[in-house]
Amino acid sequence: MARRSSSSASSGPSLWIWLGVALAVILLDQLTKTLILGDFQFGESRTVTSFFNVVRVHNTGAAFSFLAGASGWQRWFFVGLGATASAVIVWMLKKHPTQKLFCFSIAMILGGAVGNVIDRLIHGYVVDFIQLHYAGRAFPSFNLADSAITLGAICLVLDELLRVRKS
């Protein structure tokens, strides 16, 4: 992977813009989770459409409940992993603030990661509430932080494809 150039902040958005994007994700994520915790009992589900439910689920693991059955150590492992990833992402945002798609991508990932770390610190689990299903099969429940991380990852791949295409 080729090194990214670091341009001066005066030729594009600053670090603070990207941190603002991450903060917006965190706030929206936490607002939606607060609403779910206030309006739903654990396990309660409400049908919205034929393929979409709002449900309150607690995930002590990672994506798709990976390690959810572990003895509790995973909470602190994922908090540490999220904190470390956040520090690396802030460093990357500071180093490359003018690379718009790249910075948008990692700002979304940062916001989602911090949103889920906040849940782990406060509750000991991540609050998931979006459930998609079709033909009797349900996709694992997720939340806005997970959606931001996924969007960020997709945009990061797109950024890399576009960068490789230019060279």
DSSP file with accessible surface (Angstrom, degrees, kcal/mol):
  #  RESIDUE AA STRUCTURE BP1 BP2  ACC     N-H-->O    O-->H-N    N-H-->O    O-->H-N    TCO  KAPPA ALPHA  PHI   PSI    X-CA   Y-CA   Z-CA
    1    1 A M              0   0  177      0, 0.0     3,-0.1     0, 0.0     2,-0.0   0.000 360.0 360.0 360.0 126.3    0.0    0.0    0.0
    2    2 A A        -     0   0   55      1,-0.1     2,-0.1     0, 0.0   162,-0.0  -0.338 360.0 -99.9 -70.0 151.5    1.5    3.3   -1.1
    3    3 A R        -     0   0  221      1,-0.1     2,-0.3    -2,-0.0    -1,-0.1  -0.437  34.6-125.1 -71.2 144.3    2.1    6.0    1.5
    4    4 A R        -     0   0   30     -2,-0.1     2,-0.2    -3,-0.1    -1,-0.1  -0.698  23.5-119.2 -88.2 141.7   -0.5    8.8    1.6
    5    5 A S        -     0   0   82     -2,-0.3     2,-0.7    91,-0.1    94,-0.1  -0.498  18.1-138.0 -78.1 147.4    0.7   12.3    1.2
    6    6 A S        -     0   0   74     -2,-0.2     2,-0.2    90,-0.1    90,-0.1  -0.912  23.5-169.3-109.4 109.7    0.1   14.7    4.1
    7    7 A S        -     0   0   51     -2,-0.7    91,-0.2     1,-0.1    92,-0.1  -0.517  32.6 -87.9 -90.1 163.8   -1.0   18.0    2.8
    8    8 A S    >   -     0   0   73     -2,-0.2     3,-1.6     1,-0.1    -1,-0.1  -0.369  33.7-120.2 -71.2 151.3   -1.3   21.2    4.9
    9    9 A A  G >  S+     0   0   53      1,-0.3     3,-1.3     2,-0.1    -1,-0.1   0.730 105.7  72.6 -66.1 -18.7   -4.6   21.7    6.6
   10   10 A S  G 3  S+     0   0  115      1,-0.3    -1,-0.3     4,-0.0     4,-0.1   0.709  90.4  58.4 -72.0 -17.5   -5.2   25.0    4.8
   11   11 A S  G <  S-     0   0   80     -3,-1.6    -1,-0.3     2,-0.1    -2,-0.1   0.341 120.3  -2.6 -95.0   9.2   -5.9   23.2    1.5
   12   12 A G  S <  S-     0   0   25     -3,-1.3    86,-0.2    -4,-0.1    87,-0.1  -0.957 102.5 -31.9-172.7-172.6   -8.8   21.2    2.8
   13   13 A P        -     0   0   32      0, 0.0     2,-0.1     0, 0.0    -2,-0.1  -0.231  62.1-125.2 -59.3 146.6  -11.0   20.3    5.8
   14   14 A S    >>  -     0   0   42      1,-0.1     4,-1.3    -4,-0.1     3,-0.9  -0.382  26.5 -98.1 -88.4 171.8   -9.2   20.4    9.2
   15   15 A L  H 3> S+     0   0   31      1,-0.2     4,-2.4     2,-0.2     5,-0.2   0.863 121.4  62.2 -52.8 -37.6   -9.0   17.7   11.8
   16   16 A W  H 3> S+     0   0  190      1,-0.2     4,-2.0     2,-0.2    -1,-0.2   0.829  97.7  55.4 -66.3 -31.7  -11.8   19.4   13.7
   17   17 A I  H <> S+     0   0   95     -3,-0.9     4,-1.9     2,-0.2    -1,-0.2   0.945 110.9  44.7 -63.4 -46.3  -14.3   18.8   10.8
   18   18 A W  H  X S+     0   0   19     -4,-1.3     4,-2.2     1,-0.2    -2,-0.2   0.885 112.0  51.1 -69.4 -36.8  -13.6   15.1   10.9
   19   19 A L  H  X S+     0   0   42     -4,-2.4     4,-2.6     1,-0.2    -1,-0.2   0.865 107.9  55.0 -66.5 -32.2  -13.8   14.9   14.6
   20   20 A G  H  X S+     0   0   37     -4,-2.0     4,-2.4    -5,-0.2    -2,-0.2   0.883 105.8  51.2 -65.3 -39.5  -17.1   16.8   14.3
   21   21 A V  H  X S+     0   0   40     -4,-1.9     4,-2.0     2,-0.2    -2,-0.2   0.943 111.6  47.3 -61.3 -46.9  -18.4   14.1   11.9
   22   22 A A  H  X S+     0   0    4     -4,-2.2     4,-2.5     1,-0.2    -2,-0.2   0.920 111.2  51.4 -61.5 -42.1  -17.3   11.4   14.5
   23   23 A L  H  X S+     0   0   94     -4,-2.6     4,-2.9     1,-0.2     5,-0.2   0.897 106.7  53.6 -63.3 -39.4  -19.0   13.3   17.3
   24   24 A A  H  X S+     0   0   58     -4,-2.4     4,-2.5     2,-0.2     5,-0.2   0.912 109.6  48.6 -61.3 -41.1  -22.3   13.6   15.3
   25   25 A V  H  X S+     0   0   22     -4,-2.0     4,-2.8     2,-0.2     5,-0.2   0.939 112.0  49.1 -62.8 -46.3  -22.2    9.8   14.8
   26   26 A I  H  X S+     0   0   25     -4,-2.5     4,-2.8     1,-0.2     5,-0.2   0.935 113.1  46.3 -59.8 -47.9  -21.6    9.3   18.6
   27   27 A L  H  X S+     0   0  109     -4,-2.9     4,-2.4     2,-0.2    -1,-0.2   0.920 114.8  45.6 -64.2 -44.9  -24.4   11.7   19.6
   28   28 A L  H  X S+     0   0   99     -4,-2.5     4,-2.4    -5,-0.2     5,-0.2   0.922 114.2  50.0 -64.6 -41.6  -27.0   10.2   17.2
   29   29 A D  H  X S+     0   0    0     -4,-2.8     4,-2.2    -5,-0.2    -2,-0.2   0.949 113.5  44.4 -60.9 -49.6  -26.0    6.7   18.2
   30   30 A Q  H  X S+     0   0   34     -4,-2.8     4,-2.4    -5,-0.2    -1,-0.2   0.875 111.4  54.2 -67.4 -35.3  -26.3    7.4   21.9
   31   31 A L  H  X S+     0   0   98     -4,-2.4     4,-2.2    -5,-0.2    -1,-0.2   0.951 110.4  45.8 -62.3 -47.6  -29.6    9.3   21.4
   32   32 A T  H  X S+     0   0   27     -4,-2.4     4,-2.2     1,-0.2    -2,-0.2   0.909 113.1  49.7 -64.9 -39.1  -31.2    6.3   19.6
   33   33 A K  H  X S+     0   0    1     -4,-2.2     4,-2.8    -5,-0.2    -1,-0.2   0.897 109.1  52.4 -67.4 -37.6  -29.9    3.8   22.1
   34   34 A T  H  X S+     0   0   88     -4,-2.4     4,-1.9     2,-0.2    -1,-0.2   0.910 109.3  49.9 -63.0 -41.4  -31.3    6.0   25.0
   35   35 A L  H  X S+     0   0   91     -4,-2.2     4,-2.0     2,-0.2    -2,-0.2   0.918 111.8  48.0 -63.0 -43.0  -34.7    6.0   23.3
   36   36 A I  H  X S+     0   0   13     -4,-2.2     4,-2.1     1,-0.2    -2,-0.2   0.936 111.2  49.8 -63.6 -46.4  -34.6    2.2   22.9
   37   37 A L  H  < S+     0   0   41     -4,-2.8    -1,-0.2     1,-0.2    -2,-0.2   0.856 115.4  44.9 -62.2 -32.2  -33.6    1.7   26.5
   38   38 A G  H  < S+     0   0   61     -4,-1.9    -1,-0.2    -5,-0.2    -2,-0.2   0.802 122.4  33.2 -80.8 -29.6  -36.4    4.0   27.6
   39   39 A D  H  < S+     0   0   98     -4,-2.0     2,-0.4    -5,-0.2    -2,-0.2   0.544 112.1  57.6-106.3 -11.1  -39.2    2.7   25.4
   40   40 A F     <  -     0   0   13     -4,-2.1     2,-0.2    -5,-0.2     3,-0.1  -0.959  66.7-137.1-126.1 143.1  -38.4   -1.1   25.1
   41   41 A Q    >   -     0   0  142     -2,-0.4     3,-2.4     1,-0.1    15,-0.4  -0.592  53.1 -76.4 -84.9 156.4  -38.0   -3.9   27.6
   42   42 A F  T 3  S+     0   0  128      1,-0.3    15,-0.2    -2,-0.2    -1,-0.1  -0.298 121.5  10.9 -54.6 128.8  -35.1   -6.3   26.9
   43   43 A G  T 3  S+     0   0   47     13,-2.5    -1,-0.3     1,-0.3    14,-0.1   0.282  92.2 140.4  84.9 -11.1  -36.1   -8.7   24.1
   44   44 A E    <   -     0   0   63     -3,-2.4    12,-2.0    11,-0.1     2,-0.4  -0.400  31.3-168.0 -67.8 141.0  -39.2   -6.6   23.1
   45   45 A S  E     -A   55   0A  57     10,-0.2     2,-0.4    -3,-0.1    10,-0.2  -0.989  12.5-166.5-133.7 139.3  -39.7   -6.3   19.4
   46   46 A R  E     -A   54   0A 113      8,-2.9     8,-2.6    -2,-0.4     2,-0.3  -0.994  22.9-128.5-127.0 128.6  -42.0   -4.1   17.3
   47   47 A T  E     +A   53   0A 109     -2,-0.4     6,-0.2     6,-0.2     3,-0.1  -0.558  29.7 169.7 -75.6 130.7  -42.7   -4.8   13.6
   48   48 A V  E     -     0   0A  80      4,-2.6     2,-0.3     1,-0.5     5,-0.2   0.767  68.6 -10.6-105.5 -48.3  -42.2   -1.8   11.4
   49   49 A T  E >  S-A   52   0A  51      3,-2.1     3,-0.6     0, 0.0    -1,-0.5  -0.825  83.7 -84.9-138.4-177.1  -42.4   -3.4    8.0
   50   50 A S  T 3  S+     0   0  105     -2,-0.3     3,-0.1     1,-0.2    -3,-0.0   0.630 130.3  28.2 -69.3 -10.3  -42.5   -6.9    6.6
   51   51 A F  T 3  S+     0   0  114      1,-0.2    82,-2.3    83,-0.1     2,-0.4   0.359 114.0  66.7-129.2   3.9  -38.7   -7.0    6.7
   52   52 A F  E <   +AB  49 132A  51     -3,-0.6    -4,-2.6    80,-0.2    -3,-2.1  -0.986  49.7 173.6-139.1 126.1  -37.8   -4.6    9.5
   53   53 A N  E     -AB  47 131A  18     78,-2.9    78,-2.3    -2,-0.4     2,-0.5  -0.924  26.9-136.4-121.4 154.1  -38.3   -4.7   13.3
   54   54 A V  E     +AB  46 130A  26     -8,-2.6    -8,-2.9    -2,-0.3     2,-0.3  -0.960  38.5 166.5-105.2 125.5  -37.1   -2.5   16.1
   55   55 A V  E     -A   45   0A  10     74,-2.1     2,-0.7    -2,-0.5   -10,-0.2  -0.983  37.1-125.9-140.9 146.4  -36.0   -4.8   18.9
   56   56 A R  E     +     0   0A  34    -12,-2.0   -13,-2.5   -15,-0.4     2,-0.4  -0.874  39.5 164.1 -98.9 115.6  -34.0   -4.3   22.1
   57   57 A V  E     - B   0 128A  44     71,-2.5    71,-2.7    -2,-0.7     2,-0.5  -0.972  29.4-143.2-129.5 144.1  -31.0   -6.7   22.3
   58   58 A H  E     - B   0 127A  47     -2,-0.4     2,-0.6    69,-0.2    69,-0.2  -0.953  14.4-164.6-110.4 122.4  -27.9   -6.6   24.5
   59   59 A N  E     + B   0 126A  11     67,-2.9    67,-2.8    -2,-0.5    -2,-0.0  -0.917  16.6 175.3-111.7 110.0  -24.7   -7.7   22.8
   60   60 A T  S    S+     0   0   52     -2,-0.6    -1,-0.1    65,-0.2    12,-0.1   0.545  70.6  58.1 -86.5  -7.3  -21.8   -8.5   25.1
   61   61 A G  S    S-     0   0    0      1,-0.2     6,-0.2    65,-0.1    65,-0.1  -0.012  90.2 -98.0 -99.6-153.1  -19.7   -9.7   22.2
   62   62 A A  S >  S-     0   0   22      4,-2.5     3,-1.7     1,-0.3     4,-0.3  -0.139  77.9 -11.5-109.8-151.3  -18.5   -8.0   19.0
   63   63 A A  G >  S+     0   0   69      1,-0.3     3,-1.7     2,-0.2    -1,-0.3  -0.165 138.4   4.1 -52.0 133.8  -20.0   -8.2   15.4
   64   64 A F  G 3  S-     0   0  137      1,-0.3    -1,-0.3    77,-0.2     4,-0.1   0.808 131.6 -67.1  57.0  31.7  -22.6  -10.9   15.1
   65   65 A S  G X  S+     0   0   62     -3,-1.7     3,-2.5     1,-0.2     4,-0.3   0.694  77.5 179.4  63.5  23.7  -22.2  -11.6   18.9
   66   66 A F  T <  S+     0   0  130     -3,-1.7    -4,-2.5    -4,-0.3    -1,-0.2  -0.342  72.6   3.5 -55.1 126.3  -18.7  -12.9   18.4
   67   67 A L  T >  S+     0   0   54     -6,-0.2     3,-1.8     1,-0.1    -1,-0.3   0.586  88.3 134.6  69.5  14.4  -17.4  -13.9   21.9
   68   68 A A  T <   +     0   0   31     -3,-2.5    -2,-0.1     1,-0.3    -1,-0.1   0.830  69.7  54.5 -61.4 -28.2  -20.7  -13.0   23.5
   69   69 A G  T 3  S+     0   0   83     -4,-0.3    -1,-0.3     2,-0.1    -3,-0.1   0.425  83.3 116.1 -87.7   4.2  -20.6  -16.3   25.5
   70   70 A A  S <  S-     0   0   29     -3,-1.8   -10,-0.0     1,-0.1     0, 0.0  -0.175  82.4-100.7 -69.2 170.5  -17.1  -15.5   27.0
   71   71 A S        -     0   0  115      1,-0.1    -1,-0.1     3,-0.0    -3,-0.1   0.399  68.3 -79.9 -79.8   2.7  -16.8  -15.1   30.8
   72   72 A G  S >> S+     0   0   36    -12,-0.1     3,-1.2    52,-0.0     4,-0.6   0.144 106.4 104.0 123.0 -20.8  -16.7  -11.2   30.8
   73   73 A W  H 3> S+     0   0  129      1,-0.2     4,-2.0     2,-0.2     3,-0.4   0.807  70.5  71.7 -61.6 -26.5  -13.1  -10.5   29.8
   74   74 A Q  H 3> S+     0   0    6      1,-0.2     4,-2.9     2,-0.2     5,-0.3   0.804  86.1  65.5 -64.1 -28.3  -14.3   -9.5   26.3
   75   75 A R  H <> S+     0   0   68     -3,-1.2     4,-1.9     1,-0.2    -1,-0.2   0.957 109.2  36.6 -56.0 -51.9  -15.9   -6.3   27.7
   76   76 A W  H  X S+     0   0  144     -4,-0.6     4,-2.7    -3,-0.4    -2,-0.2   0.837 114.3  56.8 -75.2 -30.1  -12.5   -4.9   28.6
   77   77 A F  H  X S+     0   0  103     -4,-2.0     4,-2.7     2,-0.2    -2,-0.2   0.949 111.0  43.4 -62.0 -47.2  -10.8   -6.4   25.6
   78   78 A F  H  X S+     0   0   21     -4,-2.9     4,-2.5     2,-0.2    -2,-0.2   0.839 112.4  52.8 -71.3 -31.7  -13.3   -4.6   23.3
   79   79 A V  H  X S+     0   0   21     -4,-1.9     4,-2.5    -5,-0.3    -1,-0.2   0.950 113.3  44.4 -63.6 -47.2  -13.0   -1.3   25.3
   80   80 A G  H  X S+     0   0   34     -4,-2.7     4,-2.7     2,-0.2    -2,-0.2   0.912 113.8  49.6 -63.2 -42.1   -9.2   -1.5   25.0
   81   81 A L  H  X S+     0   0   94     -4,-2.7     4,-2.8     2,-0.2     5,-0.2   0.930 112.6  47.6 -62.7 -44.0   -9.4   -2.4   21.3
   82   82 A G  H  X S+     0   0   11     -4,-2.5     4,-2.4     2,-0.2    -2,-0.2   0.898 112.5  49.0 -64.1 -40.5  -11.8    0.5   20.6
   83   83 A A  H  X S+     0   0   56     -4,-2.5     4,-2.2     2,-0.2    -2,-0.2   0.926 113.4  46.5 -66.1 -42.9   -9.7    3.0   22.6
   84   84 A T  H  X S+     0   0   90     -4,-2.7     4,-2.3     2,-0.2    -2,-0.2   0.936 113.3  48.3 -64.6 -46.5   -6.5    1.9   20.7
   85   85 A A  H  X S+     0   0   40     -4,-2.8     4,-2.8     1,-0.2    -2,-0.2   0.902 110.1  53.4 -60.8 -39.3   -8.3    2.0   17.3
   86   86 A S  H  X S+     0   0   17     -4,-2.4     4,-2.6    -5,-0.2    -1,-0.2   0.915 108.0  49.4 -63.1 -43.0   -9.6    5.5   18.2
   87   87 A A  H  X S+     0   0   64     -4,-2.2     4,-2.2     2,-0.2    -1,-0.2   0.927 112.6  47.5 -62.4 -43.6   -6.2    6.8   19.0
   88   88 A V  H  X S+     0   0   73     -4,-2.3     4,-2.5     1,-0.2    -2,-0.2   0.919 111.9  50.6 -64.2 -41.4   -4.8    5.4   15.7
   89   89 A I  H  X S+     0   0   16     -4,-2.8     4,-2.8     2,-0.2     5,-0.2   0.921 108.9  50.5 -65.3 -42.8   -7.7    6.9   13.8
   90   90 A V  H  X S+     0   0   53     -4,-2.6     4,-2.4     1,-0.2    -1,-0.2   0.930 110.6  50.4 -61.5 -41.3   -7.2   10.4   15.3
   91   91 A W  H  X S+     0   0  155     -4,-2.2     4,-2.2     1,-0.2    -2,-0.2   0.923 111.4  48.3 -60.3 -42.8   -3.6   10.2   14.4
   92   92 A M  H  X S+     0   0   48     -4,-2.5     4,-2.1     2,-0.2    -2,-0.2   0.889 110.4  51.2 -66.6 -39.3   -4.5    9.3   10.8
   93   93 A L  H  < S+     0   0    0     -4,-2.8    -1,-0.2     1,-0.2    -2,-0.2   0.900 111.5  48.1 -63.0 -39.5   -7.0   12.1   10.7
   94   94 A K  H  < S+     0   0  148     -4,-2.4    -2,-0.2    -5,-0.2    -1,-0.2   0.883 113.6  47.4 -68.0 -36.9   -4.4   14.5   11.8
   95   95 A K  H  < S+     0   0   69     -4,-2.2    -2,-0.2     1,-0.2    -1,-0.2   0.818 126.4  24.7 -75.0 -31.5   -1.9   13.2    9.3
   96   96 A H    ><  +     0   0   14     -4,-2.1     3,-1.5    -5,-0.1    -1,-0.2  -0.296  68.8 147.2-130.4  50.5   -4.2   13.3    6.3
   97   97 A P  T 3  S+     0   0    7      0, 0.0    -1,-0.1     0, 0.0    -3,-0.1   0.711  71.7  56.4 -67.6 -16.4   -7.0   15.9    6.9
   98   98 A T  T 3  S+     0   0   25    -91,-0.2     2,-1.4   -86,-0.2   -84,-0.1   0.566  78.5  93.9 -92.9  -7.4   -7.3   16.9    3.3
   99   99 A Q    <>  -     0   0   34     -3,-1.5     4,-3.1     1,-0.2     5,-0.3  -0.675  61.6-170.9 -86.5  91.2   -8.1   13.4    1.9
  100  100 A K  H  > S+     0   0  133     -2,-1.4     4,-2.7     1,-0.2     5,-0.2   0.869  75.0  40.2 -59.3 -52.3  -11.8   13.8    2.1
  101  101 A L  H  > S+     0   0   50      2,-0.2     4,-2.6     1,-0.2    -1,-0.2   0.934 117.9  49.3 -67.0 -41.8  -13.1   10.3    1.4
  102  102 A F  H  > S+     0   0    5      1,-0.2     4,-2.4     2,-0.2     5,-0.2   0.945 114.9  44.1 -59.2 -49.1  -10.4    8.6    3.5
  103  103 A C  H  X S+     0   0    0     -4,-3.1     4,-2.4     2,-0.2    -2,-0.2   0.885 112.0  52.2 -67.9 -38.3  -11.1   11.0    6.4
  104  104 A F  H  X S+     0   0   67     -4,-2.7     4,-2.2    -5,-0.3    -1,-0.2   0.942 110.3  51.4 -59.5 -44.7  -14.9   10.6    6.1
  105  105 A S  H  X S+     0   0    0     -4,-2.6     4,-1.9     1,-0.2    -2,-0.2   0.942 114.6  39.3 -57.7 -52.6  -14.4    6.8    6.1
  106  106 A I  H  X S+     0   0    6     -4,-2.4     4,-2.7     1,-0.2    -1,-0.2   0.799 111.6  58.0 -76.3 -24.2  -12.3    6.7    9.3
  107  107 A A  H  X S+     0   0    0     -4,-2.4     4,-2.7    -5,-0.2    -1,-0.2   0.898 107.6  48.3 -67.1 -38.9  -14.3    9.4   11.0
  108  108 A M  H  X S+     0   0   23     -4,-2.2     4,-2.4     2,-0.2    -2,-0.2   0.923 112.7  47.9 -64.5 -43.5  -17.4    7.2   10.6
  109  109 A I  H  X S+     0   0   35     -4,-1.9     4,-2.9     2,-0.2     5,-0.2   0.927 111.9  50.7 -62.8 -42.8  -15.5    4.2   11.9
  110  110 A L  H  X S+     0   0   10     -4,-2.7     4,-2.7     2,-0.2     5,-0.3   0.942 110.7  48.0 -60.2 -48.8  -14.3    6.4   14.8
  111  111 A G  H  X S+     0   0    0     -4,-2.7     4,-2.3     1,-0.2    -1,-0.2   0.919 114.5  46.0 -60.1 -43.6  -17.8    7.6   15.7
  112  112 A G  H  X S+     0   0    0     -4,-2.4     4,-2.1     2,-0.2    -1,-0.2   0.920 112.7  49.7 -66.1 -42.6  -19.2    4.1   15.6
  113  113 A A  H  X S+     0   0   18     -4,-2.9     4,-2.3    -5,-0.2    -2,-0.2   0.938 113.2  45.7 -63.1 -45.5  -16.3    2.6   17.6
  114  114 A V  H  X S+     0   0   39     -4,-2.7     4,-2.8    -5,-0.2    -1,-0.2   0.908 109.4  56.4 -66.5 -38.5  -16.6    5.2   20.3
  115  115 A G  H  X S+     0   0    0     -4,-2.3     4,-1.5    -5,-0.3    -1,-0.2   0.923 111.8  42.2 -58.4 -43.1  -20.4    4.8   20.4
  116  116 A N  H  X S+     0   0   17     -4,-2.1     4,-2.1     2,-0.2    -1,-0.2   0.860 111.3  55.0 -74.6 -32.6  -20.1    1.1   21.1
  117  117 A V  H  X S+     0   0   21     -4,-2.3     4,-2.5     2,-0.2     5,-0.2   0.920 104.8  54.7 -64.5 -40.7  -17.3    1.7   23.6
  118  118 A I  H  X S+     0   0   47     -4,-2.8     4,-2.7     1,-0.2     5,-0.3   0.934 107.7  50.2 -57.7 -45.2  -19.5    4.1   25.6
  119  119 A D  H  X>S+     0   0    0     -4,-1.5     4,-3.1     1,-0.2     5,-1.1   0.927 110.2  49.4 -57.6 -46.8  -22.2    1.3   25.7
  120  120 A R  H  X5S+     0   0   19     -4,-2.1     4,-0.7     4,-0.2    -1,-0.2   0.891 113.4  46.4 -62.7 -39.4  -19.6   -1.2   27.0
  121  121 A L  H  <5S+     0   0   87     -4,-2.5    -1,-0.2    -5,-0.1    -2,-0.2   0.907 122.4  34.4 -69.4 -41.7  -18.4    1.2   29.7
  122  122 A I  H  <5S+     0   0  111     -4,-2.7    -2,-0.2    -5,-0.2    -3,-0.2   0.924 137.0  14.9 -80.1 -46.9  -21.9    2.2   30.9
  123  123 A H  H  <5S-     0   0   63     -4,-3.1    -3,-0.2     2,-0.3    -2,-0.1   0.656  90.6-120.8-105.0 -24.6  -23.9   -0.9   30.5
  124  124 A G  S  <<S+     0   0   15     -5,-1.1     2,-0.3    -4,-0.7    -4,-0.2   0.474  91.3  54.1  89.4   1.9  -21.4   -3.8   30.0
  125  125 A Y  S    S-     0   0   46     -6,-0.8     2,-0.4    -9,-0.0    -2,-0.3  -0.956  88.1-102.7-155.6 166.8  -23.0   -4.6   26.6
  126  126 A V  E     -B   59   0A   2    -67,-2.8   -67,-2.9    -2,-0.3     2,-0.6  -0.844  32.0-129.0 -99.0 134.5  -23.8   -2.9   23.4
  127  127 A V  E     -B   58   0A   0     -2,-0.4     2,-0.3   -69,-0.2   -69,-0.2  -0.756  29.1-175.9 -84.3 117.8  -27.5   -1.9   22.8
  128  128 A D  E     +B   57   0A   4    -71,-2.7   -71,-2.5    -2,-0.6    15,-0.2  -0.885  17.1 156.2-111.5 148.0  -28.6   -3.2   19.4
  129  129 A F  E     +     0   0A  19     13,-2.4   -74,-2.1    -2,-0.3     2,-0.6   0.465  40.6  94.0-151.1  -6.9  -32.1   -2.5   18.0
  130  130 A I  E     +BC  54 142A  22     12,-3.1    12,-2.0   -76,-0.2     2,-0.5  -0.846  47.5 179.8 -98.1 123.5  -32.2   -2.7   14.2
  131  131 A Q  E     -B   53   0A  40    -78,-2.3   -78,-2.9    -2,-0.6     2,-0.4  -0.977   8.3-170.3-129.2 119.7  -33.4   -6.1   13.0
  132  132 A L  E     +B   52   0A  66     -2,-0.5     7,-3.3     7,-0.3     2,-0.3  -0.869  14.7 171.3-104.5 141.1  -33.8   -7.0    9.3
  133  133 A H  E     -D  138   0B  46    -82,-2.3     2,-0.3    -2,-0.4     5,-0.2  -0.985  14.5-178.4-149.5 157.3  -35.4  -10.2    8.3
  134  134 A Y  E >   -D  137   0B 191      3,-2.7     3,-2.1    -2,-0.3   -83,-0.1  -0.945  69.7  -2.7-157.5 135.5  -36.7  -12.0    5.2
  135  135 A A  T 3  S-     0   0   86     -2,-0.3     3,-0.1     1,-0.3   -84,-0.1   0.867 130.5 -50.0  51.8  42.4  -38.5  -15.4    4.7
  136  136 A G  T 3  S+     0   0   85      1,-0.2     2,-0.5     0, 0.0    -1,-0.3   0.477 116.6 110.6  80.8   1.4  -38.2  -16.3    8.3
  137  137 A R  E <   -D  134   0B 204     -3,-2.1    -3,-2.7     0, 0.0     2,-0.4  -0.938  52.1-155.7-113.5 131.1  -34.6  -15.6    8.6
  138  138 A A  E     -D  133   0B  59     -2,-0.5    -5,-0.3    -5,-0.2     3,-0.1  -0.865  12.7-134.3-108.1 134.7  -33.3  -12.6   10.7
  139  139 A F        -     0   0  104     -7,-3.3    -7,-0.3    -2,-0.4     3,-0.1  -0.582  49.1 -84.9 -74.1 145.4  -30.0  -10.8   10.1
  140  140 A P        -     0   0   56      0, 0.0    -8,-0.2     0, 0.0    -1,-0.1  -0.270  54.4-101.7 -54.4 140.3  -28.2  -10.3   13.5
  141  141 A S        +     0   0   23    -10,-0.1     2,-0.2   -13,-0.1   -77,-0.2  -0.252  49.0 171.8 -64.2 150.4  -29.5   -7.1   15.2
  142  142 A F  B     -C  130   0A  40    -12,-2.0   -12,-3.1    -3,-0.1   -13,-2.4  -0.804  18.9-135.6-146.7-174.9  -27.3   -4.0   15.0
  143  143 A N     >  -     0   0    0     -2,-0.2     4,-1.9   -15,-0.2     5,-0.1  -0.749  39.7 -84.8-139.4-175.7  -27.3   -0.3   15.8
  144  144 A L  H  > S+     0   0   51     -2,-0.2     4,-2.5     2,-0.2     5,-0.2   0.851 124.2  56.5 -68.3 -33.4  -26.4    3.1   14.3
  145  145 A A  H  > S+     0   0    0      2,-0.2     4,-2.4     1,-0.2    -1,-0.2   0.938 108.4  47.7 -61.7 -44.4  -22.7    2.8   15.4
  146  146 A D  H  > S+     0   0   39      1,-0.2     4,-2.5     2,-0.2    -2,-0.2   0.892 110.8  52.0 -61.9 -39.1  -22.5   -0.5   13.6
  147  147 A S  H  X S+     0   0   42     -4,-1.9     4,-2.8     2,-0.2    -1,-0.2   0.904 109.3  49.5 -64.7 -40.5  -24.0    1.1   10.5
  148  148 A A  H  X S+     0   0    7     -4,-2.5     4,-2.8     2,-0.2    -2,-0.2   0.907 110.8  49.9 -65.2 -41.3  -21.5    3.9   10.7
  149  149 A I  H  X S+     0   0   53     -4,-2.4     4,-2.5     2,-0.2    -2,-0.2   0.930 112.5  47.5 -62.7 -42.7  -18.6    1.5   11.0
  150  150 A T  H  X S+     0   0   82     -4,-2.5     4,-2.5     2,-0.2    -2,-0.2   0.937 112.8  47.6 -64.7 -46.6  -19.9   -0.5    8.0
  151  151 A L  H  X S+     0   0   76     -4,-2.8     4,-2.7     1,-0.2     5,-0.2   0.920 112.4  50.9 -60.2 -43.1  -20.4    2.7    5.9
  152  152 A G  H  X S+     0   0    0     -4,-2.8     4,-2.3     1,-0.2    -2,-0.2   0.911 109.8  49.3 -60.9 -42.2  -16.9    3.8    6.8
  153  153 A A  H  X S+     0   0   45     -4,-2.5     4,-2.2     2,-0.2    -1,-0.2   0.916 111.3  49.1 -64.7 -41.8  -15.4    0.4    5.8
  154  154 A I  H  X S+     0   0  106     -4,-2.5     4,-2.4     1,-0.2    -2,-0.2   0.938 113.2  47.0 -62.0 -45.7  -17.2    0.5    2.5
  155  155 A C  H  X S+     0   0   17     -4,-2.7     4,-2.9     1,-0.2    -1,-0.2   0.849 108.7  55.8 -66.3 -33.1  -16.0    4.0    1.8
  156  156 A L  H  X S+     0   0   55     -4,-2.3     4,-2.3     2,-0.2    -1,-0.2   0.922 108.7  46.7 -65.6 -41.8  -12.5    3.1    2.9
  157  157 A V  H  X S+     0   0   91     -4,-2.2     4,-2.7     2,-0.2    -2,-0.2   0.936 113.0  49.9 -63.5 -44.4  -12.4    0.3    0.3
  158  158 A L  H  X S+     0   0   82     -4,-2.4     4,-2.7     1,-0.2     5,-0.2   0.926 109.1  52.0 -59.7 -44.0  -13.8    2.7   -2.3
  159  159 A D  H  X S+     0   0   20     -4,-2.9     4,-2.4     1,-0.2    -1,-0.2   0.923 111.1  47.3 -58.5 -44.2  -11.1    5.3   -1.4
  160  160 A E  H  X S+     0   0   45     -4,-2.3     4,-2.8     2,-0.2     5,-0.2   0.918 111.4  50.4 -66.1 -41.9   -8.4    2.6   -1.8
  161  161 A L  H  X S+     0   0  110     -4,-2.7     4,-2.3     1,-0.2    -2,-0.2   0.919 112.6  47.0 -61.8 -41.9   -9.8    1.5   -5.2
  162  162 A L  H  X S+     0   0   72     -4,-2.7     4,-1.6     2,-0.2    -1,-0.2   0.890 112.1  50.3 -66.8 -38.1   -9.9    5.1   -6.4
  163  163 A R  H  X S+     0   0   53     -4,-2.4     4,-1.1    -5,-0.2    -2,-0.2   0.934 111.9  47.1 -66.1 -43.1   -6.4    5.7   -5.2
  164  164 A V  H  < S+     0   0   76     -4,-2.8     3,-0.5     1,-0.2    -2,-0.2   0.904 109.2  54.9 -66.0 -38.9   -5.1    2.6   -6.9
  165  165 A R  H  < S+     0   0  208     -4,-2.3    -1,-0.2     1,-0.2    -2,-0.2   0.859 105.3  53.4 -62.5 -35.7   -6.9    3.6  -10.1
  166  166 A K  H  <        0   0  187     -4,-1.6    -1,-0.2    -5,-0.1    -2,-0.2   0.795 360.0 360.0 -68.6 -29.5   -5.2    7.0  -10.1
  167  167 A S     <        0   0  118     -4,-1.1    -3,-0.0    -3,-0.5    -4,-0.0  -0.142 360.0 360.0 -90.4 360.0   -1.7    5.4   -9.9
